[in-house]
Amino acid sequence: MEPVRLNKYLSDMGVCSRREADRLIEEGRIRVNGQRPEMGQKVTDSDEITVNGKPIGEKAPEKVIIAVNKPVGVVCTTKTFPGEENIVSLVNYGSRLYPVGRLDKDSQGLIFLTNDGGFAAEVTKASGRHEKEYEVTVNKEITDNFLKRMAKGMYLEDLDKNTNACTVMKGGTRKFRIILTQGMNRQIRRMCETCGYEVQTLKRVRIMNVELGDLEEGAWREVTGEELQTLLRSVKVKPTAEQTAKTQERSTAKASAEKAVKTAEKASVRSAAEKAQKTVSKYNKKPAAKNGSGSKYIPR
C-alpha cells in the first residue's frame, strides 16, 4: 500500500477517528515500530503499530454506518465518565464504532456511529454544509418575528460567530422545525436564548437523506441499500465492495419479494374471478318449472 498519514490509517482500520488518533499521538499512547511517532507521520501496512501497547489488527474491518436514536442524558463520546452513559456503551455494537459529530446531552435524536474514518471526516467538515433537521419545543408562544430572526441568522456573542441563514417552519404554538447546515456547539439553544426563548425539548430527526422515522428511543439500525449509497454520494465517499454487494443483494431480494407479491395478487384475482364467475353462472341457469301435478317440465 501507498504510505498514508498515521491518523488516517488508524481511522481506516476502525481504531478511532482521525481527531482521536491525533490526540492519542500527542499523549504518546501510539508506537510505530516501537518508536513514538510524530504528528503527520506516514505509515504502511508493513509497519508495526500499537495503541496503548496493543497491536492493531492486520485487516481492516468491514465498514459500517449505523443510525441511533440517542436518548436525553446519553453523551456522544467514546470516553467514559462516572455516572454517565456514553453512546458507544448504549449501542454495544460488538466492534469498535465512534460517533460522527455530536448531539448534546440534553438533546435526543439521530446520530451516526461508524468505523469509516473517511465518511466521518466528510460529514463533520465545516465546508460540507450538510443538512440536519430538528424538532424544537420552546417555553412560550412562537411569534413571526422569532421565526424571521432564527431564519435570517444572527450573531452569537458567547461564540463570537454568526449563524448562517436557515430554514425555519412553525409546527405549533410552541414548536418549530429548523434545518441547519452548520454545527456550532449548542447552536439552536444559543440562537433561541438570543431571541429570548428557552429550549425545552430538542430532537434531531434527519441528517442529509437519513431520517429518524419511527426508530424507537435508544434503538439503532444499520444504514444500508440505496439509503447508504445516497448518503455516501452526498459526501463524495466511494462505497466499499462489501457495501456495494450488500446493496445489490438487497435490491435483488426486494425485486424478488415485489414479484412474489404481484404473482400472489394475480393468483388472488384469478381465484376471486373464478368464484365470481361460478356465482354468476349459478344465477344465469334457468330454474326448473313445476306444473299443477308436481311434475317438472322445461319450457321449450
C-alpha positions in Angstrom: 0.0 0.0 0.0 1.0 3.6 -0.5 2.1 5.5 2.7 -0.7 7.3 4.4 -0.8 9.5 7.4 -1.0 7.6 10.7 -4.3 9.2 11.8 -5.9 8.2 8.5 -4.5 4.7 8.8 -5.9 4.2 12.3 -9.3 5.6 11.2 -9.4 3.3 8.2 -8.6 0.4 10.5 -11.6 1.3 12.6 -9.4 2.1 15.7 -10.7 5.6 16.2 -11.5 8.9 14.4 -8.7 10.9 12.9 -9.2 13.6 15.6 -8.9 11.0 18.3 -5.9 9.5 16.7 -4.1 12.9 16.8 -5.0 13.1 20.5 -3.6 9.6 21.1 -0.4 10.5 19.2 0.0 13.7 21.3 -0.5 11.7 24.5 2.2 9.2 23.5 -0.1 6.2 23.5 0.8 5.1 20.0 4.0 3.4 18.8 5.2 2.8 15.3 7.9 0.1 15.1 8.5 0.7 18.8 9.1 4.4 18.4 6.9 7.3 19.4 5.6 8.8 16.1 5.5 12.4 15.1 2.3 14.2 14.2 1.6 13.7 10.4 3.9 10.7 10.1 3.1 8.4 7.3 2.9 4.6 7.6 2.2 1.5 5.6 0.7 -1.9 6.4 4.2 -3.3 6.9 4.8 -1.1 10.0 4.1 -2.5 13.4 1.7 -0.2 15.1 0.4 -0.4 18.7 -2.2 1.6 20.6 -1.9 1.5 24.4 0.6 -1.3 23.9 -1.8 -3.5 21.9 -1.1 -4.2 18.2 -3.9 -3.3 15.8 -5.4 -5.9 13.5 -3.8 -6.7 10.2 -7.1 -6.5 8.3 -9.4 -3.5 8.2 -12.9 -4.4 9.5 -15.9 -4.1 7.2 -17.1 -0.5 7.2 -20.4 0.1 8.8 -22.6 3.1 9.5 -25.5 2.9 12.0 -28.2 5.3 12.8 -29.0 5.7 16.5 -31.9 7.4 18.3 -30.0 8.9 21.2 -32.0 9.4 24.4 -31.6 12.5 26.6 -28.9 12.0 29.1 -26.5 10.0 26.9 -23.2 11.7 25.9 -21.8 11.4 22.4 -18.3 10.4 23.1 -16.1 7.2 23.4 -14.9 8.3 26.8 -16.3 7.0 30.0 -17.4 9.4 32.8 -18.6 8.4 36.3 -22.4 8.3 36.5 -22.9 8.9 32.8 -23.7 6.6 29.8 -22.0 7.2 26.5 -23.4 6.5 23.1 -20.9 3.6 22.4 -21.9 1.7 25.5 -25.6 2.3 24.8 -25.3 0.7 21.4 -22.9 -2.0 22.4 -22.3 -3.0 18.8 -19.7 -5.6 19.3 -16.9 -4.0 17.4 -15.4 -0.5 17.8 -17.5 2.3 16.5 -17.4 6.0 17.2 -19.9 8.9 16.9 -19.9 11.2 13.9 -20.3 14.7 15.2 -22.2 15.5 18.3 -25.6 15.8 19.8 -25.6 17.4 23.3 -26.5 15.5 26.4 -29.8 17.3 26.8 -31.0 16.6 23.3 -32.5 13.5 21.7 -32.5 12.0 18.2 -30.5 10.9 15.2 -26.7 10.4 15.3 -24.4 8.2 13.3 -21.9 5.7 14.6 -19.3 4.3 12.3 -15.8 2.9 11.8 -15.4 4.7 8.5 -13.0 7.5 9.1 -13.3 9.0 5.6 -17.1 9.2 6.0 -16.8 10.7 9.5 -14.3 13.3 8.3 -16.5 14.4 5.3 -19.7 14.6 7.4 -18.1 16.8 10.1 -16.2 19.0 7.7 -17.4 22.6 8.2 -17.3 23.3 4.5 -19.6 20.4 3.7 -22.8 22.3 4.7 -24.8 19.1 5.1 -28.4 19.5 6.2 -29.5 18.4 9.7 -33.2 18.9 10.7 -34.5 19.3 14.2 -37.9 19.5 16.0 -37.8 22.0 18.8 -40.2 23.0 21.7 -39.7 26.3 23.5 -41.1 27.8 26.7 -43.5 30.3 25.2 -45.6 31.1 22.2 -43.7 31.4 18.9 -44.1 34.7 17.0 -43.5 35.6 13.4 -40.6 37.9 14.5 -38.9 35.0 16.3 -39.2 32.8 13.2 -37.7 35.5 11.0 -34.8 36.2 13.3 -34.0 32.5 13.5 -34.1 32.1 9.8 -32.1 35.2 8.9 -29.1 34.2 11.0 -27.6 36.1 14.0 -24.5 36.9 15.9 -23.8 34.6 18.9 -21.8 36.7 21.4 -20.5 33.8 23.5 -19.1 32.1 20.5 -18.2 35.3 18.6 -19.7 33.8 15.5 -22.5 34.4 13.1 -25.0 31.7 12.2 -25.9 31.2 8.5 -29.4 31.8 7.2 -31.5 28.6 7.6 -35.0 27.2 7.1 -37.4 27.5 10.0 -41.0 26.2 9.9 -43.7 26.7 12.6 -45.1 23.4 13.9 -47.4 24.5 16.7 -47.9 27.2 19.3 -44.5 26.5 20.9 -43.0 24.1 18.3 -40.9 24.6 15.2 -38.6 22.8 12.8 -35.3 24.1 11.8 -32.8 22.9 9.1 -29.2 23.8 9.7 -26.0 23.4 7.6 -23.7 24.4 10.5 -22.5 22.5 13.5 -21.8 25.1 16.2 -21.8 23.9 19.8 -25.4 24.0 21.2 -26.3 26.3 18.3 -30.1 26.0 18.4 -30.2 26.6 22.1 -27.9 29.6 21.8 -30.0 31.0 19.0 -33.2 30.7 21.0 -31.6 32.3 24.0 -30.5 35.2 21.9 -34.2 35.7 20.9 -35.4 35.5 24.5 -36.6 31.9 24.4 -35.6 28.7 26.2 -35.5 25.3 24.6 -37.5 22.7 26.4 -37.1 19.7 24.0 -34.8 19.3 21.0 -34.8 16.3 18.7 -32.7 15.7 15.6 -35.0 14.0 13.0 -32.8 14.0 9.9 -29.2 14.0 8.7 -29.0 14.6 5.0 -31.1 11.8 3.4 -31.3 9.6 6.5 -34.5 10.1 8.6 -35.1 9.1 12.2 -38.6 7.9 11.3 -40.2 5.5 13.8 -36.9 4.3 15.3 -37.5 3.8 19.0 -35.6 5.9 21.6 -32.3 4.1 22.4 -32.6 1.8 19.4 -30.3 1.7 16.3 -30.3 0.3 12.8 -27.7 -0.2 10.1 -27.8 2.3 7.1 -27.8 0.0 4.1 -29.0 -0.3 0.5 -29.9 2.7 -1.6 -30.1 4.9 1.5 -26.4 4.2 2.2 -25.5 4.7 -1.5 -27.2 8.1 -1.5 -25.6 9.1 1.8 -22.1 8.2 0.6 -22.6 10.0 -2.7 -23.7 13.2 -0.9 -20.3 13.3 1.0 -18.3 12.1 -2.1 -17.2 8.8 -0.4 -16.8 5.8 -2.6 -18.7 2.7 -1.2 -16.6 -0.4 -0.5 -17.0 -3.6 -2.4 -18.8 -5.1 0.5 -21.3 -2.2 0.8 -22.0 -2.4 -3.0 -22.5 -6.1 -2.8 -24.9 -5.7 0.1 -26.9 -3.1 -1.8 -27.1 -5.3 -4.9 -28.2 -8.2 -2.6 -30.9 -6.1 -1.0 -32.1 -4.8 -4.4 -32.3 -8.4 -5.8 -34.2 -9.6 -2.7 -36.6 -6.6 -2.9 -37.3 -7.2 -6.6 -38.0 -10.9 -5.8 -40.3 -10.0 -3.0 -42.2 -7.5 -5.1 -42.5 -10.1 -7.9 -43.8 -12.6 -5.4 -46.4 -10.1 -4.2 -47.6 -9.3 -7.7 -47.8 -13.0 -8.5 -49.8 -13.6 -5.4 -52.1 -10.7 -6.2 -52.7 -12.1 -9.7 -53.4 -15.5 -8.3 -55.8 -14.0 -5.8 -57.6 -12.0 -8.5 -57.9 -15.1 -10.7 -59.3 -17.1 -7.7 -61.8 -14.3 -7.0 -62.8 -14.1 -10.6 -63.4 -17.8 -10.8 -65.6 -17.7 -7.7 -67.5 -14.8 -9.1 -68.0 -16.5 -12.4 -69.4 -19.6 -10.7 -71.8 -17.4 -8.8 -72.9 -15.6 -12.0 -73.3 -18.9 -13.8 -75.5 -20.2 -10.9 -77.9 -17.3 -11.3 -77.8 -17.5 -15.1 -79.3 -21.0 -15.1 -83.0 -21.2 -15.9 -84.9 -22.7 -12.9 -87.0 -25.8 -13.5 -90.7 -25.0 -13.6 -93.5 -27.1 -12.0 -97.0 -28.0 -13.3 -100.0 -28.4 -11.2 -99.4 -32.1 -10.6 -95.9 -31.6 -9.4 -94.2 -33.0 -12.4 -91.2 -31.0 -13.8 -91.1 -29.6 -17.3 -88.7 -27.4 -19.2 -90.3 -24.8 -21.3 -89.2 -25.2 -25.0 
